[in-house]
Amino acid sequence: MEMRDFGRTGMRTSVLGFGCGAVGGLMVRGSSADQENAVGQALDAGINYFDTAVQYGDGLSETHLGRVLAKLKPSGVFVGTKVRIPSALFGGIAAEVTRSMDASLGRLGMDHVDIFHLHNPITVNGGGESLSADQVLNEVAPAFEALRAAGKIRFLGITAIGDTEAVLKVLDSGKFQSAQVSYNMLNPSAAQPLPAGYPAQDYGRMFDHTVAAGVGVVGIRVLAGGALTGSAERHPTASPPPEPIGSAMSYGTDLQRAQRLMPLVTEGFAGSLAEAATRFAITHPAMGSILVGMATVEEFEASLAAVLKGPLSVEALARMAALSQGFVGEGR
């Protein structure tokens, strides 16, 4: 398993992390035996970053991950979890951050986590369930720092979704050491400029900012919520199709565009569209560790096999760029 420096944290993370999210659902709705099997295989393969959140199954993901790690007793692993602050509690951010962290540690059965990510979107002016960049810098960051001083977290993180301008302001501040960045074949704008008229949110070469600030990157939405499997079928353990992040305005449009990338498979660049998407996500050197949703042990094994094949070739990337050029001018 390839290991990469994770920003300025001093951690070296496996390029494939272990995502415990609710979209794939293995660590939320899967059987205990399958959860232990998958985590055991991950540890055997050298995977050392495990990512969860209280929102994944209303705490079930944290509980299940904590149970499995306590049973397997691995050494040298890193665990990250998250807090999503309800808008009704924006008047008491520090208290809610502390309460959420303590509850997460209780479910995980740990005295600290390595990374604590803010799960709310970050926008210029806030509103709804999003926080403004100023709220994040002036209220969330100090609350996270207090947790670090108390020994409950090691590093501060954000989920880099919302308004690009606001997210970049937070990254550029230097107050956070980790960012979960949406990056996939339908929206590669964290790494490169988008063509004019391309139907996706422009993330403004976000990787340039993470590198400059020494922020480690966790790649999310690698399969665009499942659309980049190219199939509308979903395993019973998986969630219904999720709302897209940064790409089309509907999951159906993401799926339709993903299917137009199938020449990557038929022309021999990858064994499946999911493999191509997984390997694409590790091509950029700014990427620290990617998370791939999984409903079954077999889906985890497929992601592991894809990563072990390494990044896509230059020829495959060029073919992908040519195919996605066809999206230009379409509506989101």
C-alpha positions, -999 to 999 in steps of 0.1 A, spaced: 0 0 0 14 34 -10 18 58 19 17 96 15 26 125 37 -5 141 50 1 178 47 21 193 76 7 169 102 36 145 102 12 116 96 18 93 67 -15 79 55 -24 50 32 -35 63 -2 -67 43 3 -85 51 35 -114 32 50 -146 51 47 -174 43 72 -200 64 55 -237 59 51 -239 60 13 -222 27 9 -234 17 43 -213 -13 53 -203 2 86 -238 14 93 -261 -13 81 -238 -42 73 -234 -73 95 -209 -74 123 -191 -103 106 -188 -83 73 -176 -52 92 -149 -71 110 -139 -89 78 -135 -57 58 -116 -38 86 -94 -68 91 -86 -70 54 -79 -33 54 -55 -35 82 -37 -65 65 -34 -44 34 -17 -15 52 -47 8 54 -42 31 84 -68 59 81 -104 52 92 -130 79 86 -164 81 103 -190 107 115 -218 110 140 -241 117 110 -234 82 95 -264 62 109 -269 86 138 -238 73 156 -240 37 144 -209 41 122 -188 54 151 -201 26 174 -194 -1 149 -159 11 141 -151 15 177 -162 -21 184 -142 -36 156 -110 -17 164 -113 -26 200 -116 -63 190 -88 -62 165 -65 -39 185 -44 -25 156 -15 -3 162 -5 28 142 -40 36 128 -55 71 125 -92 78 131 -111 109 120 -147 118 128 -168 149 123 -193 174 138 -223 189 120 -236 218 140 -273 223 137 -283 258 127 -305 261 158 -273 259 178 -252 284 159 -255 307 189 -235 282 210 -210 267 186 -182 260 212 -206 241 235 -220 220 207 -186 212 193 -175 200 228 -207 180 234 -205 163 200 -168 154 204 -174 139 238 -204 118 225 -183 106 195 -154 96 218 -179 76 239 -193 57 209 -158 51 195 -145 40 229 -114 63 225 -99 91 245 -90 111 213 -92 111 176 -65 121 151 -87 144 130 -119 163 138 -136 176 107 -163 202 105 -192 187 85 -212 218 77 -209 235 43 -189 267 43 -204 297 25 -196 334 21 -225 346 42 -237 315 60 -274 307 60 -294 275 63 -272 248 77 -240 264 63 -216 284 83 -199 315 70 -161 315 65 -159 341 93 -179 318 117 -156 289 109 -124 310 115 -136 330 145 -158 304 163 -153 269 151 -115 270 149 -111 282 185 -135 256 197 -115 229 179 -83 243 193 -97 240 228 -103 203 221 -68 199 209 -55 216 241 -76 191 261 -60 162 242 -92 151 225 -81 158 189 -47 161 172 -56 180 140 -84 203 129 -102 197 96 -130 209 74 -153 194 48 -144 216 18 -179 220 4 -200 251 0 -189 283 -18 -155 279 -33 -144 314 -23 -153 308 13 -137 274 15 -104 288 0 -104 316 26 -106 290 54 -78 269 38 -56 298 32 -59 309 69 -36 281 80 -59 273 110 -68 238 97 -46 208 89 -70 186 70 -96 190 43 -121 166 28 -122 175 -9 -147 164 -35 -126 151 -65 -137 127 -92 -139 122 -130 -171 143 -133 -155 172 -115 -117 174 -114 -116 212 -107 -98 208 -74 -67 199 -96 -72 217 -129 -92 246 -145 -126 237 -159 -133 245 -196 -157 274 -200 -193 261 -199 -184 229 -180 -214 218 -159 -199 216 -124 -189 238 -95 -155 252 -101 -133 244 -70 -107 268 -82 -77 244 -82 -82 238 -45 -52 215 -44 -29 245 -50 -43 260 -18 -40 228 3 -4 224 -8 5 260 -1 -11 258 34 3 223 42 -32 209 45 -36 172 41 -64 160 17 -89 133 22 -106 126 -12 -144 122 -10 -171 115 -35 -146 95 -55 -175 75 -71 -198 105 -71 -221 88 -46 -221 56 -68 -228 73 -102 -193 65 -113 -200 28 -111 -220 34 -143 -249 14 -130 -282 25 -115 -283 -7 -93 -277 -2 -56 -270 -29 -31 -297 -32 -4 -271 -21 22 -264 11 4 -284 43 8 -307 57 -19 -288 78 -44 -275 108 -26 -276 145 -37 -246 153 -59 -218 174 -45 -202 198 -70 -212 180 -101 -246 178 -117 -278 190 -99 -293 155 -100 -279 120 -94 -295 109 -127 -275 134 -147 -243 123 -129 -251 87 -138 -258 95 -174 -225 114 -178 -206 87 -160 -219 62 -186 -205 83 -213 -170 77 -198 -174 39 -205 -149 40 -234 -122 40 -206 -133 4 -200 -142 -7 -235 -109 6 -248 -89 -12 -221 -77 16 -198 -94 0 -168 -113 -31 -159 -145 -12 -148 -157 23 -145 -154 22 -107 -118 11 -111 -111 39 -134 -127 64 -110 -108 51 -80 -75 51 -98 -82 86 -112 -86 99 -76 -51 89 -66 -34 105 -96 -28 139 -81 1 141 -57 -18 165 -33 -42 136 -25 -34 121 9 -60 94 13 -92 86 -7 -125 72 7 -145 49 -15 -181 41 -5 -188 3 0 -218 -17 8 -201 -51 9 -168 -67 16 -165 -75 -21 -168 -38 -29 -140 -30 -5 -119 -57 -21 -125 -42 -55 -115 -7 -43 -83 -21 -28 -75 -40 -60 -80 -8 -80 -57 12 -58 -30 -14 -59 -30 -11 -97 -18 25 -93 -29 58 -109 -44 59 -143 -19 62 -172 -13 95 -190 -31 80 -220 -61 72 -199 -62 107 -185 -61 122 -219 -89 100 -231 -110 109 -201 -104 146 -208 -115 141 -244 -147 123 -233 -156 148 -206 -151 177 -231 -185 165 -245 -201 177 -213 -192 214 -220 -223 235 -226 -247 211 -210 -268 223 -180 -260 211 -145 
